[in-house]
């Protein structure tokens, strides 16, 4: 799903959260490249599985941080959406993907 750009000016905490999330995803990208290299080099399965587990946990953490941002910063959600509807939508997203 493409990210929606907001026309609202991001607050400093939101900017910091965004930077931290991008850095986390770059680290996960590095972990996945390392896993690819390990597979290409014929490493044992157990260390590869450990690295995949670490990458999956990092992605899970990024997902939950993103959802927390959506909850904490309603100004970045659909402006026409009433708060109870927004909460319901976020709850469905968490139940489906979390």
C-alpha positions as semicolon CSV with decimal commas, in nm:
position;residue;x (nm);y (nm);z (nm)
1;X;0,000;0,000;0,000
2;X;0,158;0,333;-0,099
3;X;0,230;0,579;0,175
4;X;0,008;0,883;0,175
5;X;0,181;1,218;0,194
6;X;0,031;1,471;0,424
7;X;0,013;1,837;0,339
8;X;0,036;1,918;0,710
9;X;0,376;2,021;0,842
10;X;0,530;1,739;1,047
11;X;0,599;1,815;1,410
12;X;0,956;1,762;1,538
13;X;0,860;1,439;1,724
14;X;0,700;1,308;1,405
15;X;1,012;1,399;1,206
16;X;1,230;1,217;1,460
17;X;1,002;0,912;1,454
18;X;1,011;0,908;1,074
19;X;1,392;0,925;1,066
20;X;1,420;0,648;1,326
21;X;1,180;0,428;1,130
22;X;1,374;0,477;0,807
23;X;1,700;0,392;0,986
24;X;1,543;0,078;1,133
25;X;1,427;-0,032;0,789
26;X;1,772;0,032;0,644
27;X;1,919;-0,193;0,915
28;X;1,665;-0,464;0,825
29;X;1,762;-0,423;0,461
30;X;2,124;-0,481;0,560
31;X;2,027;-0,789;0,759
32;X;1,842;-0,932;0,460
33;X;2,137;-0,867;0,230
34;X;2,356;-1,053;0,480
35;X;2,110;-1,344;0,477
36;X;2,122;-1,353;0,097
37;X;2,502;-1,355;0,110
38;X;2,500;-1,636;0,369
39;X;2,274;-1,846;0,145
40;X;2,488;-1,777;-0,163
41;X;2,800;-1,876;0,032
42;X;2,638;-2,202;0,143
43;X;2,632;-2,131;0,518
44;X;2,452;-2,365;0,756
45;X;2,078;-2,324;0,790
46;X;2,073;-2,253;1,164
47;X;2,267;-1,924;1,156
48;X;2,065;-1,818;0,851
49;X;1,742;-1,891;1,039
50;X;1,871;-1,688;1,335
51;X;1,937;-1,390;1,109
52;X;1,594;-1,423;0,946
53;X;1,435;-1,429;1,292
54;X;1,622;-1,112;1,390
55;X;1,511;-0,939;1,068
56;X;1,150;-1,047;1,121
57;X;1,152;-0,914;1,478
58;X;1,297;-0,583;1,357
59;X;1,022;-0,558;1,094
60;X;0,758;-0,637;1,357
61;X;0,896;-0,360;1,578
62;X;0,890;-0,117;1,284
63;X;0,527;-0,211;1,215
64;X;0,419;-0,150;1,573
65;X;0,608;0,179;1,589
66;X;0,434;0,288;1,271
67;X;0,095;0,197;1,415
68;X;0,179;0,385;1,736
69;X;0,261;0,688;1,523
70;X;-0,077;0,660;1,351
71;X;-0,246;0,652;1,691
72;X;-0,039;0,933;1,845
73;X;-0,054;1,166;1,543
74;X;-0,413;1,175;1,415
75;X;-0,329;1,488;1,214
76;X;-0,160;1,260;0,958
77;X;-0,470;1,050;0,900
78;X;-0,765;1,121;0,672
79;X;-0,888;1,465;0,783
80;X;-1,252;1,383;0,708
81;X;-1,246;1,071;0,923
82;X;-1,411;1,103;1,265
83;X;-1,206;0,980;1,561
84;X;-1,417;0,667;1,637
85;X;-1,395;0,563;1,271
86;X;-1,020;0,617;1,272
87;X;-0,980;0,407;1,586
88;X;-1,192;0,130;1,430
89;X;-0,980;0,137;1,113
90;X;-0,654;0,122;1,310
91;X;-0,792;-0,160;1,526
92;X;-0,885;-0,360;1,215
93;X;-0,540;-0,302;1,071
94;X;-0,374;-0,423;1,391
95;X;-0,599;-0,729;1,410
96;X;-0,535;-0,817;1,046
97;X;-0,164;-0,752;1,028
98;X;-0,032;-0,755;1,382
